[in-house]
Amino acid sequence: MSLPMARLIFCMLATLKVLNARASFVDYVVLFNEDTPSELLDALKPDIHVKAADYNVDKMPETPVVRKNGGEVVCVPLEPGYATTDLIGEILKRFGDGEHEKVDSGRGGYEVGK
């Protein structure tokens, strides 16, 4: 499983705790700083690449890379209270500066845009 560092709001220990509790079959969790994990996944060649259920596997840029290397992309249910998109939305709702808006992320949630 790979997580973009820019979206990693929850501390790594909390993230690992959730992953260990919900996904005991995970061998490694890898942080990355690129927009997509495609290059990383091409190098690692995982058997299974896991994403949250709010993603559309066929629209993810890394899906062809994983499949090209014989892997499978699967989506798993979200852990309530741990979705970064929901956390950002709640922060903006409570403490927003009025200058930012919600922009459709294309995956059922939203990103923060200006």
Phi and psi restraints in degrees (value plus and minus 20) as a CYANA .aco file:
   2 SER   PHI    -143.1  -103.1
   2 SER   PSI     124.7   164.7
   3 LEU   PHI    -150.5  -110.5
   3 LEU   PSI     106.4   146.4
   4 PRO   PHI     -88.4   -48.4
   4 PRO   PSI     110.7   150.7
   5 MET   PHI     -81.1   -41.1
   5 MET   PSI     -54.8   -14.8
   6 ALA   PHI     -84.9   -44.9
   6 ALA   PSI     -45.2    -5.2
   7 ARG   PHI    -121.5   -81.5
   7 ARG   PSI     -16.1    23.9
   8 LEU   PHI    -106.4   -66.4
   8 LEU   PSI      64.7   104.7
   9 ILE   PHI    -103.6   -63.6
   9 ILE   PSI     -61.1   -21.1
  10 PHE   PHI     -91.2   -51.2
  10 PHE   PSI     123.2   163.2
  11 CYS   PHI     -83.0   -43.0
  11 CYS   PSI     136.1   176.1
  12 MET   PHI     -80.1   -40.1
  12 MET   PSI     -58.7   -18.7
  13 LEU   PHI     -82.6   -42.6
  13 LEU   PSI     -61.2   -21.2
  14 ALA   PHI     -85.7   -45.7
  14 ALA   PSI     -60.6   -20.6
  15 THR   PHI     -82.7   -42.7
  15 THR   PSI     -66.5   -26.5
  16 LEU   PHI     -83.1   -43.1
  16 LEU   PSI     -57.3   -17.3
  17 LYS   PHI     -81.3   -41.3
  17 LYS   PSI     -65.4   -25.4
  18 VAL   PHI     -83.4   -43.4
  18 VAL   PSI     -65.9   -25.9
  19 LEU   PHI     -83.5   -43.5
  19 LEU   PSI     -61.0   -21.0
  20 ASN   PHI     -86.3   -46.3
  20 ASN   PSI     -58.1   -18.1
  21 ALA   PHI     -91.8   -51.8
  21 ALA   PSI     -58.4   -18.4
  22 ARG   PHI    -115.9   -75.9
  22 ARG   PSI     -42.4    -2.4
  23 ALA   PHI    -159.1  -119.1
  23 ALA   PSI      51.2    91.2
  24 SER   PHI     -84.5   -44.5
  24 SER   PSI     -33.1     6.9
  25 PHE   PHI    -105.6   -65.6
  25 PHE   PSI     -21.1    18.9
  26 VAL   PHI     -94.8   -54.8
  26 VAL   PSI     105.4   145.4
  27 ASP   PHI    -103.2   -63.2
  27 ASP   PSI     -64.1   -24.1
  28 TYR   PHI    -163.5  -123.5
  28 TYR   PSI     126.9   166.9
  29 VAL   PHI    -137.4   -97.4
  29 VAL   PSI     106.9   146.9
  30 VAL   PHI    -141.6  -101.6
  30 VAL   PSI     109.8   149.8
  31 LEU   PHI    -108.5   -68.5
  31 LEU   PSI     126.3   166.3
  32 PHE   PHI    -162.0  -122.0
  32 PHE   PSI     137.3   177.3
  33 ASN   PHI    -135.3   -95.3
  33 ASN   PSI      -9.2    30.8
  34 GLU   PHI    -111.8   -71.8
  34 GLU   PSI     149.7   189.7
  35 ASP   PHI     -87.0   -47.0
  35 ASP   PSI     -54.3   -14.3
  36 THR   PHI    -153.2  -113.2
  36 THR   PSI     138.6   178.6
  37 PRO   PHI    -108.5   -68.5
  37 PRO   PSI      -4.0    36.0
  38 SER   PHI     -75.8   -35.8
  38 SER   PSI     -69.9   -29.9
  39 GLU   PHI     -82.6   -42.6
  39 GLU   PSI     -63.6   -23.6
  40 LEU   PHI     -81.2   -41.2
  40 LEU   PSI     -65.8   -25.8
  41 LEU   PHI     -87.4   -47.4
  41 LEU   PSI     -51.5   -11.5
  42 ASP   PHI     -85.9   -45.9
  42 ASP   PSI     -56.0   -16.0
  43 ALA   PHI     -96.4   -56.4
  43 ALA   PSI     -59.9   -19.9
  44 LEU   PHI     -99.3   -59.3
  44 LEU   PSI     -51.5   -11.5
  45 LYS   PHI      30.9    70.9
  45 LYS   PSI      40.4    80.4
  46 PRO   PHI     -90.0   -50.0
  46 PRO   PSI     132.2   172.2
  47 ASP   PHI     -90.8   -50.8
  47 ASP   PSI     -58.0   -18.0
  48 ILE   PHI    -157.4  -117.4
  48 ILE   PSI     111.7   151.7
  49 HIS   PHI    -133.9   -93.9
  49 HIS   PSI     103.5   143.5
  50 VAL   PHI    -127.2   -87.2
  50 VAL   PSI     114.9   154.9
  51 LYS   PHI    -150.7  -110.7
  51 LYS   PSI     146.4   186.4
  52 ALA   PHI     -91.4   -51.4
  52 ALA   PSI     134.5   174.5
  53 ALA   PHI     -84.8   -44.8
  53 ALA   PSI     -33.3     6.7
  54 ASP   PHI    -104.1   -64.1
  54 ASP   PSI     -17.8    22.2
  55 TYR   PHI    -112.5   -72.5
  55 TYR   PSI     133.2   173.2
  56 ASN   PHI    -122.5   -82.5
  56 ASN   PSI      89.3   129.3
  57 VAL   PHI     -72.3   -32.3
  57 VAL   PSI     -62.3   -22.3
  58 ASP   PHI     -91.7   -51.7
  58 ASP   PSI     -34.5     5.5
  59 LYS   PHI    -123.5   -83.5
  59 LYS   PSI     -22.7    17.3
  60 MET   PHI     -99.8   -59.8
  60 MET   PSI     113.6   153.6
  61 PRO   PHI     -85.0   -45.0
  61 PRO   PSI     -43.0    -3.0
  62 GLU   PHI    -105.2   -65.2
  62 GLU   PSI     -33.2     6.8
  63 THR   PHI     -77.0   -37.0
  63 THR   PSI     -68.2   -28.2
  64 PRO   PHI     -80.5   -40.5
  64 PRO   PSI     -54.7   -14.7
  65 VAL   PHI     -85.6   -45.6
  65 VAL   PSI     -67.3   -27.3
  66 VAL   PHI     -82.7   -42.7
  66 VAL   PSI     -65.6   -25.6
  67 ARG   PHI     -87.1   -47.1
  67 ARG   PSI     -56.7   -16.7
  68 LYS   PHI     -78.1   -38.1
  68 LYS   PSI     -54.0   -14.0
  69 ASN   PHI    -113.4   -73.4
  69 ASN   PSI      -6.9    33.1
  70 GLY   PHI      65.8   105.8
  70 GLY   PSI     -11.5    28.5
  71 GLY   PHI    -111.7   -71.7
  71 GLY   PSI     156.3   196.3
  72 GLU   PHI    -146.7  -106.7
  72 GLU   PSI     121.3   161.3
  73 VAL   PHI    -126.4   -86.4
  73 VAL   PSI     105.2   145.2
  74 VAL   PHI    -148.0  -108.0
  74 VAL   PSI     131.8   171.8
  75 CYS   PHI    -133.0   -93.0
  75 CYS   PSI     118.6   158.6
  76 VAL   PHI    -139.8   -99.8
  76 VAL   PSI     135.8   175.8
  77 PRO   PHI     -78.5   -38.5
  77 PRO   PSI     127.6   167.6
  78 LEU   PHI     -91.6   -51.6
  78 LEU   PSI     127.8   167.8
  79 GLU   PHI    -107.5   -67.5
  79 GLU   PSI      95.9   135.9
  80 PRO   PHI     -73.4   -33.4
  80 PRO   PSI     114.1   154.1
  81 GLY   PHI      67.1   107.1
  81 GLY   PSI     -21.4    18.6
  82 TYR   PHI    -141.1  -101.1
  82 TYR   PSI      -6.2    33.8
  83 ALA   PHI    -104.3   -64.3
  83 ALA   PSI     100.9   140.9
  84 THR   PHI     -79.4   -39.4
  84 THR   PSI     -61.0   -21.0
  85 THR   PHI     -79.3   -39.3
  85 THR   PSI     -63.4   -23.4
  86 ASP   PHI     -86.1   -46.1
  86 ASP   PSI     -58.9   -18.9
  87 LEU   PHI     -83.0   -43.0
  87 LEU   PSI     -65.3   -25.3
  88 ILE   PHI     -81.2   -41.2
  88 ILE   PSI     -63.6   -23.6
  89 GLY   PHI     -80.7   -40.7
  89 GLY   PSI     -62.5   -22.5
  90 GLU   PHI     -86.0   -46.0
  90 GLU   PSI     -60.7   -20.7
  91 ILE   PHI     -82.0   -42.0
  91 ILE   PSI     -65.8   -25.8
  92 LEU   PHI     -84.6   -44.6
  92 LEU   PSI     -58.2   -18.2
  93 LYS   PHI     -83.5   -43.5
  93 LYS   PSI     -61.9   -21.9
  94 ARG   PHI    -102.9   -62.9
  94 ARG   PSI     -58.5   -18.5
  95 PHE   PHI    -147.1  -107.1
  95 PHE   PSI      -7.1    32.9
  96 GLY   PHI     -75.4   -35.4
  96 GLY   PSI     129.5   169.5
  97 ASP   PHI    -112.3   -72.3
  97 ASP   PSI     -17.5    22.5
  98 GLY   PHI      60.1   100.1
  98 GLY   PSI     -26.0    14.0
  99 GLU   PHI    -118.2   -78.2
  99 GLU   PSI     -34.1     5.9
 100 HIS   PHI    -127.0   -87.0
 100 HIS   PSI     134.0   174.0
 101 GLU   PHI    -154.7  -114.7
 101 GLU   PSI     145.2   185.2
 102 LYS   PHI    -104.5   -64.5
 102 LYS   PSI     112.9   152.9
 103 VAL   PHI    -142.9  -102.9
 103 VAL   PSI     110.3   150.3
 104 ASP   PHI     -76.6   -36.6
 104 ASP   PSI     107.4   147.4
 105 SER   PHI    -108.4   -68.4
 105 SER   PSI     -28.9    11.1
 106 GLY   PHI      61.7   101.7
 106 GLY   PSI     -13.7    26.3
 107 ARG   PHI    -150.9  -110.9
 107 ARG   PSI       4.0    44.0
 108 GLY   PHI      75.1   115.1
 108 GLY   PSI     -34.1     5.9
 109 GLY   PHI    -134.7   -94.7
 109 GLY   PSI    -165.9  -125.9
 110 TYR   PHI    -173.1  -133.1
 110 TYR   PSI     139.4   179.4
 111 GLU   PHI    -130.6   -90.6
 111 GLU   PSI     143.2   183.2
 112 VAL   PHI    -110.8   -70.8
 112 VAL   PSI     104.6   144.6
 113 GLY   PHI    -146.3  -106.3
 113 GLY   PSI     147.8   187.8
